[in-house]
Amino acid sequence: MRKIVHGSREKAGFTLIELLVVIAIIAVLIALLLPAVQSAREAARRAQCTNNLKQIALAAMNYESSMGSFSNGDSYGRDWQSNNLQRQNFGHFVANTMFYEQGGIFNALNCSIMLYEYPNSTVCGVGLSIMWCPSDGMIAGLRYPGAKGDGWDCSPIPSTFSSYAANLGPLIWQYNDPCLNNMQGVYGHNGNVCVGGTANFPPVKIAMITDGTSNTIMYGEHAHSRINGQSQTDINDLYGINWWSSGDYGDTTFSTIFPPNFFANDDQGYAIPTLVPRQTNFADTASSMHPGGCNFAFCDGSVKFLKNSINSWNPRLITASSGSTPCNWNYNTAGQTFGVYQALSTRNGGEVISSDAY
């Protein structure tokens, strides 16, 4: 009988070069996959932002249907101690809370007195997720705790913030200007005739939107994450604007004097001369954290994405200064007419805008 002897064989394995090649291939595949994942996530965030704006716009439409007009952008309110009129009252988002299914907030509001005083401080400090764009990461849950001296009665006023703001129109004037009623947006300050001023006008009604509801912006994005208040030294910038409860310029209202996302951050707003009578260039401009543009809700309830490159006049050619006639704040547009973006923000400008222009 013959004995069979098996020869020894070395076990097969990867060489170092083969291992490095495999790792390199995996790294390339991950690098190719990550942008697709990020793009899908941003698409989902943008869709949620669109839904937020649609709900906000529908609530405003329901308010108009119920009350006969849209709410005030900003207005005067009463001091709870002296009963004197105070300049800044609650804004349109607070007025519309009953139509966001937030009746508890509306019922907590004492409408007999202005918002920024102690009895209404609870309303100011409430946070609503419908006001937060998912791409505006800084804003979710951000809360200013309040400090002594905040309110008109010197009480601390906590606040949360909004990623969205309402349309004031292209050119804006502040509460004490006789030209205040020249503004062509959907929301604005409703005047100061009660305290000796000369400007006073009623809230906007659907019938006053003669340019057509599908061609008139109601709301747009107003990203909080573009503020440079990342450090403790810049905390005043971080907490300074976008108060959800306020209808003041730069909080929950914006103008279209600058195109969308004209400024990368708040510091850049000071790089050119100030063109707005209240707040800053940056604060009064629509902005978002979405690449390429911003979501805007129109007065027919639709939401459209307007690119940063939308046709616009050149704001760098415009100058503005304080004066006495005909307005307290006067503009020189250098002979420019409205671009498509500015025309979309007027409710009664008479412009004819093709649907393929934006």
GULUMKOL-573159 format. One record per residue (C-alpha): x, y, z; chain. Coordinates in Angstrom, 2 decimals, decimal comma, always signed. Each point is the difference from the previous one (the first is absolute). Last residue first. Example, Ala and Ser with C-alpha at 12.3 -4.5 7.8 and 13.67 -1.06 7.14 Angstrom:
BEGIN
<rec <+13,67 -1,06 +7,14> "A">,
<rec <-1,37 -3,44 +0,66> "A">,
This chain:
BEGIN
<rec <-38,53 +84,03 -12,07> "A">,
<rec <-0,81 +1,62 -3,36> "A">,
<rec <-1,79 -3,13 -1,29> "A">,
<rec <-3,25 +0,96 +1,76> "A">,
<rec <-0,05 +3,31 -1,88> "A">,
<rec <-0,24 +3,13 +2,11> "A">,
<rec <-2,22 +2,97 -0,90> "A">,
<rec <+0,65 +2,82 +2,47> "A">,
<rec <-2,92 +2,05 +1,34> "A">,
<rec <+1,80 +0,89 +3,22> "A">,
<rec <-2,89 -0,91 +2,29> "A">,
<rec <+1,13 -2,91 +2,21> "A">,
<rec <+3,71 +0,58 -0,51> "A">,
<rec <+2,44 -2,75 +0,99> "A">,
<rec <-0,06 -1,80 -3,35> "A">,
<rec <+1,01 +3,27 -1,69> "A">,
<rec <+3,12 +0,20 +2,17> "A">,
<rec <+1,10 -3,47 -1,08> "A">,
<rec <-0,83 +0,62 -3,65> "A">,
<rec <+2,12 +3,15 -0,01> "A">,
<rec <-1,51 +3,32 +0,95> "A">,
<rec <+1,00 +3,06 -2,01> "A">,
<rec <+3,37 +1,70 +0,34> "A">,
<rec <+0,33 +3,76 -0,42> "A">,
<rec <+2,81 +0,27 +2,52> "A">,
<rec <-2,25 -1,44 +2,72> "A">,
<rec <+0,36 +3,08 +2,21> "A">,
<rec <-1,86 -0,67 +3,23> "A">,
<rec <-1,19 +2,35 +2,74> "A">,
<rec <-0,61 -0,68 +3,70> "A">,
<rec <-1,91 +2,65 +1,99> "A">,
<rec <-2,12 +0,39 -3,09> "A">,
<rec <-0,88 +2,83 -2,42> "A">,
<rec <+1,83 +1,71 +1,47> "A">,
<rec <+1,73 -0,12 +3,41> "A">,
<rec <+3,21 -1,88 -0,56> "A">,
<rec <+1,68 -3,32 +0,70> "A">,
<rec <+2,04 -1,61 -2,73> "A">,
<rec <-0,18 -2,68 -2,66> "A">,
<rec <+2,16 -0,97 -2,97> "A">,
<rec <-0,64 -2,64 -2,65> "A">,
<rec <+2,68 -1,05 -2,50> "A">,
<rec <+1,19 -2,85 +2,22> "A">,
<rec <-3,58 -1,29 +0,14> "A">,
<rec <+0,17 -1,12 -3,65> "A">,
<rec <-3,52 -0,82 -1,18> "A">,
<rec <-0,98 -3,62 +0,09> "A">,
<rec <-0,46 -2,95 -2,38> "A">,
<rec <+0,20 -3,20 +2,02> "A">,
<rec <+3,61 -1,19 +0,50> "A">,
<rec <-0,51 -0,90 +3,66> "A">,
<rec <-2,62 -2,45 -1,21> "A">,
<rec <-3,63 +0,17 +1,04> "A">,
<rec <-1,54 -3,24 +1,29> "A">,
<rec <-3,80 +0,22 -0,13> "A">,
<rec <-2,70 -0,61 +2,60> "A">,
<rec <-3,70 +0,30 -0,88> "A">,
<rec <-2,61 +1,41 +2,40> "A">,
<rec <-1,46 +2,48 -2,51> "A">,
<rec <+1,80 +2,84 +1,77> "A">,
<rec <+3,39 -1,47 -0,75> "A">,
<rec <+2,34 -1,97 +2,26> "A">,
<rec <+3,72 +0,35 -0,72> "A">,
<rec <+2,78 -2,59 +0,24> "A">,
<rec <+3,51 +1,33 -0,37> "A">,
<rec <+2,95 -0,28 -2,41> "A">,
<rec <+2,97 -1,95 -1,32> "A">,
<rec <+0,90 -2,31 +2,86> "A">,
<rec <-2,51 -0,01 +2,85> "A">,
<rec <+1,17 +1,82 +3,15> "A">,
<rec <-2,39 +2,89 -0,62> "A">,
<rec <-0,16 +3,76 -0,43> "A">,
<rec <-2,49 +2,82 -0,51> "A">,
<rec <+1,44 +3,44 +0,80> "A">,
<rec <-1,00 +2,48 +2,74> "A">,
<rec <+2,47 -1,36 +2,57> "A">,
<rec <+2,91 +0,20 -2,42> "A">,
<rec <-0,55 +3,63 -1,01> "A">,
<rec <-0,47 +0,94 +3,64> "A">,
<rec <-2,79 +0,83 +2,48> "A">,
<rec <-2,22 +2,97 -1,00> "A">,
<rec <+0,32 +2,64 -2,71> "A">,
<rec <+1,37 -2,37 -2,66> "A">,
<rec <+2,73 +0,70 -2,56> "A">,
<rec <+3,03 -0,09 +2,30> "A">,
<rec <+3,22 +0,60 -1,92> "A">,
<rec <+1,85 -3,14 -1,16> "A">,
<rec <+2,22 -2,37 +2,00> "A">,
<rec <-2,29 +0,25 +3,03> "A">,
<rec <-2,22 -2,84 -1,16> "A">,
<rec <+3,11 -2,11 -0,43> "A">,
<rec <+0,24 -0,40 +3,78> "A">,
<rec <-3,48 -1,56 +0,10> "A">,
<rec <+0,96 -2,99 -2,10> "A">,
<rec <+0,24 -1,16 -3,63> "A">,
<rec <-1,82 +3,11 -1,16> "A">,
<rec <-2,04 +0,17 -3,22> "A">,
<rec <-1,76 -3,22 +1,05> "A">,
<rec <-3,16 +1,01 -1,87> "A">,
<rec <+0,26 +3,28 -1,95> "A">,
<rec <+0,32 +3,32 +1,92> "A">,
<rec <-2,78 +2,63 +0,03> "A">,
<rec <-2,37 -2,93 +0,47> "A">,
<rec <-1,06 +0,87 +3,54> "A">,
<rec <-0,30 -2,20 +3,08> "A">,
<rec <-2,42 -0,61 +2,89> "A">,
<rec <+0,16 -2,42 +2,92> "A">,
<rec <+2,87 +1,54 +1,96> "A">,
<rec <+1,85 +2,25 -2,43> "A">,
<rec <-2,80 +2,56 -0,07> "A">,
<rec <-2,25 -0,40 +3,02> "A">,
<rec <-2,82 -2,51 +0,05> "A">,
<rec <+1,26 -1,54 +3,21> "A">,
<rec <-1,03 -3,35 +1,50> "A">,
<rec <+2,46 -2,10 -1,97> "A">,
<rec <+3,00 +2,11 +1,00> "A">,
<rec <+2,14 -0,10 -3,18> "A">,
<rec <+2,55 +2,55 +1,28> "A">,
<rec <+2,34 +0,74 +2,92> "A">,
<rec <+0,58 -3,36 +1,68> "A">,
<rec <+2,94 -1,13 -2,13> "A">,
<rec <+1,25 +3,54 -0,52> "A">,
<rec <-0,07 +0,64 +3,74> "A">,
<rec <+1,85 -3,27 +0,56> "A">,
<rec <+2,95 +1,14 -2,06> "A">,
<rec <+2,51 -0,12 +2,86> "A">,
<rec <-1,41 -3,37 +1,07> "A">,
<rec <+0,90 -1,45 -3,38> "A">,
<rec <-2,12 -1,07 -2,97> "A">,
<rec <-1,68 +3,34 -0,57> "A">,
<rec <+0,98 +0,23 -3,67> "A">,
<rec <-3,63 -0,10 -1,14> "A">,
<rec <-0,57 -2,15 -3,08> "A">,
<rec <-1,53 -2,68 +2,23> "A">,
<rec <-3,10 +2,13 +0,60> "A">,
<rec <-1,30 -0,44 -3,53> "A">,
<rec <-2,81 +2,31 -1,12> "A">,
<rec <-2,07 -1,99 -2,49> "A">,
<rec <-2,93 +1,55 -1,80> "A">,
<rec <-3,63 +0,93 +0,60> "A">,
<rec <-2,80 +1,71 -1,95> "A">,
<rec <+1,50 +0,39 -3,45> "A">,
<rec <-2,36 +1,30 -2,68> "A">,
<rec <-0,34 -1,50 -3,49> "A">,
<rec <-2,43 -2,83 +0,82> "A">,
<rec <-2,15 +2,41 +2,05> "A">,
<rec <-0,48 +2,34 -2,94> "A">,
<rec <+1,53 +3,45 -0,55> "A">,
<rec <-3,14 +1,55 +1,53> "A">,
<rec <+0,74 -1,24 +3,51> "A">,
<rec <-2,30 +2,54 +1,70> "A">,
<rec <-3,02 -2,31 -0,36> "A">,
<rec <+1,81 -2,59 +2,12> "A">,
<rec <+0,10 +2,51 +2,85> "A">,
<rec <+3,02 +1,85 +1,40> "A">,
<rec <-0,12 +1,48 +3,50> "A">,
<rec <-1,18 +3,61 +0,25> "A">,
<rec <+2,16 +3,10 -0,47> "A">,
<rec <+1,48 +2,72 +2,19> "A">,
<rec <+2,81 +2,46 -0,52> "A">,
<rec <-0,22 +3,52 +1,46> "A">,
<rec <+1,18 -0,58 +3,54> "A">,
<rec <-1,42 +1,57 +3,16> "A">,
<rec <-0,15 -3,08 +2,17> "A">,
<rec <-3,15 -1,59 -1,41> "A">,
<rec <+1,09 +0,63 -3,61> "A">,
<rec <+2,87 -2,41 +0,45> "A">,
<rec <-0,23 -2,36 -2,92> "A">,
<rec <-0,95 -3,52 -0,94> "A">,
<rec <+3,50 -1,40 -0,22> "A">,
<rec <+0,34 -2,39 -2,90> "A">,
<rec <-1,41 -3,15 -1,54> "A">,
<rec <-1,08 -0,80 -3,56> "A">,
<rec <+2,58 +2,14 -1,77> "A">,
<rec <-0,42 +3,26 -1,89> "A">,
<rec <+1,30 +2,62 +2,43> "A">,
<rec <-1,11 +3,52 -0,87> "A">,
<rec <-2,09 +0,11 +3,21> "A">,
<rec <+3,12 +0,67 +2,05> "A">,
<rec <+0,75 +3,19 -1,92> "A">,
<rec <-0,80 +2,22 +3,00> "A">,
<rec <+2,75 -1,87 +1,90> "A">,
<rec <-0,47 -0,89 +3,69> "A">,
<rec <-0,37 -3,80 -0,36> "A">,
<rec <+2,89 -0,59 -2,39> "A">,
<rec <+0,12 +0,29 -3,77> "A">,
<rec <+0,63 -2,77 -2,51> "A">,
<rec <+0,82 -0,41 -3,66> "A">,
<rec <-0,35 -3,41 -1,69> "A">,
<rec <-3,03 -1,45 +1,82> "A">,
<rec <-0,59 -0,87 +3,67> "A">,
<rec <-0,22 -3,77 -0,53> "A">,
<rec <-0,31 -2,23 +3,05> "A">,
<rec <+2,75 -1,91 +1,79> "A">,
<rec <+1,11 -3,58 +0,53> "A">,
<rec <+2,76 -1,81 +1,90> "A">,
<rec <-1,51 +1,17 +3,29> "A">,
<rec <+1,39 +0,47 +3,52> "A">,
<rec <-0,67 -0,63 +3,66> "A">,
<rec <-0,32 +2,66 +2,65> "A">,
<rec <+0,29 +0,72 +3,71> "A">,
<rec <-1,05 +3,50 +1,14> "A">,
<rec <+1,45 +1,23 +3,30> "A">,
<rec <-2,02 +2,93 +1,43> "A">,
<rec <+1,00 +3,64 -0,57> "A">,
<rec <-3,64 +1,09 -0,63> "A">,
<rec <+0,76 +0,39 -3,70> "A">,
<rec <+1,60 -3,40 +0,23> "A">,
<rec <+3,64 -1,01 -0,11> "A">,
<rec <+1,18 +1,85 +3,12> "A">,
<rec <+0,77 -3,03 +2,12> "A">,
<rec <+1,10 -2,89 -2,17> "A">,
<rec <-1,71 -2,67 -2,08> "A">,
<rec <+0,90 -3,63 -0,60> "A">,
<rec <+0,52 +0,31 -3,78> "A">,
<rec <-1,01 -3,37 -1,35> "A">,
<rec <+1,38 -2,11 -2,82> "A">,
<rec <-2,06 -3,21 -0,25> "A">,
<rec <+0,54 -0,37 -3,73> "A">,
<rec <+1,63 +3,23 -1,18> "A">,
<rec <+3,60 -1,01 -0,57> "A">,
<rec <-0,89 -2,67 -2,56> "A">,
<rec <-1,69 +2,19 -2,57> "A">,
<rec <-0,24 -2,97 -2,37> "A">,
<rec <-2,99 -1,37 +1,95> "A">,
<rec <-1,81 +3,37 -0,41> "A">,
<rec <-1,41 +1,03 +3,36> "A">,
<rec <-3,28 +1,91 +0,40> "A">,
<rec <-2,14 -3,16 -0,18> "A">,
<rec <+2,05 -1,25 +2,96> "A">,
<rec <-1,64 +2,58 +2,27> "A">,
<rec <+1,88 +1,30 +3,06> "A">,
<rec <-1,79 +1,90 +2,78> "A">,
<rec <+2,03 +2,74 +1,72> "A">,
<rec <-1,92 +2,98 -1,37> "A">,
<rec <-3,36 -1,45 +1,11> "A">,
<rec <+1,25 -0,41 +3,58> "A">,
<rec <+1,16 +3,64 +0,09> "A">,
<rec <-3,54 +1,30 -0,53> "A">,
<rec <-0,72 +1,25 +3,57> "A">,
<rec <+3,61 +1,30 +0,31> "A">,
<rec <+0,07 +2,40 -2,92> "A">,
<rec <+1,08 -0,43 -3,61> "A">,
<rec <-3,38 -0,94 -1,42> "A">,
<rec <-2,04 +3,18 +0,25> "A">,
<rec <-3,05 +0,09 +2,22> "A">,
<rec <-3,67 -0,75 -0,54> "A">,
<rec <+0,87 -2,97 -2,21> "A">,
<rec <+0,97 -2,13 +3,01> "A">,
<rec <+1,40 -3,08 -1,71> "A">,
<rec <-0,45 -3,32 +1,83> "A">,
<rec <-3,01 -0,83 -2,17> "A">,
<rec <+2,12 +0,41 -3,12> "A">,
<rec <+2,65 -2,34 +1,36> "A">,
<rec <-2,55 -2,64 +0,98> "A">,
<rec <-1,69 +0,34 -3,39> "A">,
<rec <+3,09 -1,35 -1,71> "A">,
<rec <-1,71 -1,95 -2,78> "A">,
<rec <+2,03 +2,10 -2,44> "A">,
<rec <-3,21 +1,99 -0,73> "A">,
<rec <-0,31 +1,18 +3,61> "A">,
<rec <+3,64 +1,07 -0,22> "A">,
<rec <-0,71 +2,58 -2,75> "A">,
<rec <+0,23 +3,11 +2,21> "A">,
<rec <+3,27 -1,26 +1,46> "A">,
<rec <+1,48 -0,52 -3,47> "A">,
<rec <-1,27 +3,42 -1,11> "A">,
<rec <+1,94 +1,98 +2,57> "A">,
<rec <-0,53 +1,02 +3,62> "A">,
<rec <+0,39 +3,68 +0,91> "A">,
<rec <+2,78 +2,56 -0,42> "A">,
<rec <-0,61 +3,73 +0,36> "A">,
<rec <-1,55 +0,41 +3,44> "A">,
<rec <-3,25 +1,84 +0,69> "A">,
<rec <-0,54 +1,15 +3,58> "A">,
<rec <-2,23 -2,06 +2,32> "A">,
<rec <+2,38 +0,90 +2,87> "A">,
<rec <+0,56 -3,46 +1,50> "A">,
<rec <-1,04 -2,44 -2,74> "A">,
<rec <+1,55 +2,06 -2,81> "A">,
<rec <-2,31 -0,08 -2,99> "A">,
<rec <+0,89 -1,19 -3,50> "A">,
<rec <+1,11 +1,57 -3,28> "A">,
<rec <+0,40 -1,95 -3,21> "A">,
<rec <+2,11 -2,56 -1,84> "A">,
<rec <-0,77 -2,31 -2,91> "A">,
<rec <-3,67 +0,37 +0,68> "A">,
<rec <-2,22 -2,96 -0,82> "A">,
<rec <-1,35 -0,73 -3,48> "A">,
<rec <-3,47 +1,32 -0,69> "A">,
<rec <-3,68 -0,93 +0,35> "A">,
<rec <+0,41 -1,77 +3,34> "A">,
<rec <-0,98 -3,57 -0,88> "A">,
<rec <+1,15 -0,12 -3,62> "A">,
<rec <+3,13 +1,98 +0,77> "A">,
<rec <+0,84 -2,31 +2,90> "A">,
<rec <-0,61 -3,04 -2,21> "A">,
<rec <+2,36 +1,47 -2,60> "A">,
<rec <+2,63 +0,59 +2,69> "A">,
<rec <-0,35 -3,60 +1,19> "A">,
<rec <+0,35 -1,18 -3,60> "A">,
<rec <+3,23 +2,00 -0,34> "A">,
<rec <+1,49 -1,46 +3,19> "A">,
<rec <-0,99 -3,53 -1,01> "A">,
<rec <+1,55 +0,47 -3,45> "A">,
<rec <+3,13 +1,49 +1,53> "A">,
<rec <+0,46 -2,99 +2,30> "A">,
<rec <-0,64 -2,44 -2,89> "A">,
<rec <+2,64 +1,68 -2,12> "A">,
<rec <+2,45 -0,22 +2,91> "A">,
<rec <-0,80 -3,72 +0,31> "A">,
<rec <+0,71 -0,44 -3,73> "A">,
<rec <+3,25 +1,94 +0,39> "A">,
<rec <+1,05 -2,30 +2,83> "A">,
<rec <-0,78 -3,08 -2,10> "A">,
<rec <+1,93 +1,38 -2,97> "A">,
<rec <+2,87 +0,83 +2,36> "A">,
<rec <+0,06 -3,60 +1,21> "A">,
<rec <-0,02 -1,35 -3,55> "A">,
<rec <+2,82 +2,35 -0,98> "A">,
<rec <+2,05 -1,05 +3,02> "A">,
<rec <-0,50 -3,66 -0,89> "A">,
<rec <+0,93 +0,64 -3,64> "A">,
<rec <+3,02 +2,02 +1,09> "A">,
<rec <+1,05 -2,89 +2,28> "A">,
<rec <-0,26 -2,77 -2,60> "A">,
<rec <+2,86 +1,03 -2,29> "A">,
<rec <+2,38 +0,48 +2,91> "A">,
<rec <-1,17 -3,33 +1,46> "A">,
<rec <+0,71 -1,73 -3,34> "A">,
<rec <+3,43 +1,64 -0,20> "A">,
<rec <+0,84 -1,11 +3,54> "A">,
<rec <-1,10 -3,56 -0,75> "A">,
<rec <+2,23 -0,08 -3,10> "A">,
<rec <+2,96 +1,35 +1,99> "A">,
<rec <-0,50 -2,61 +2,72> "A">,
<rec <-0,07 -2,76 -2,64> "A">,
<rec <+3,19 +1,34 -1,62> "A">,
<rec <+1,72 +0,22 +3,38> "A">,
<rec <-0,87 -3,61 +0,75> "A">,
<rec <+1,30 -1,16 -3,39> "A">,
<rec <+3,28 +1,84 +0,59> "A">,
<rec <+0,43 -1,54 +3,44> "A">,
<rec <-0,50 -3,48 -1,40> "A">,
<rec <-3,23 -1,72 +0,68> "A">,
<rec <-0,08 -3,69 +0,98> "A">,
<rec <+0,33 -3,68 -1,23> "A">,
<rec <+1,25 -2,63 +2,49> "A">,
<rec <+3,30 -1,60 -1,03> "A">,
<rec <-0,18 -3,61 -1,23> "A">,
<rec <+1,75 -3,12 +1,46> "A">,
<rec <+0,19 -3,11 -2,20> "A">,
<rec <-2,23 -2,90 +0,83> "A">,
<rec <+1,73 -3,39 +0,41> "A">,
<rec <-1,82 -3,02 -1,34> "A">,
<rec <+1,12 -3,30 +1,50> "A">,
<rec <+0,03 -2,97 -2,39> "A">,
<rec <-1,37 -3,33 +1,08> "A">,
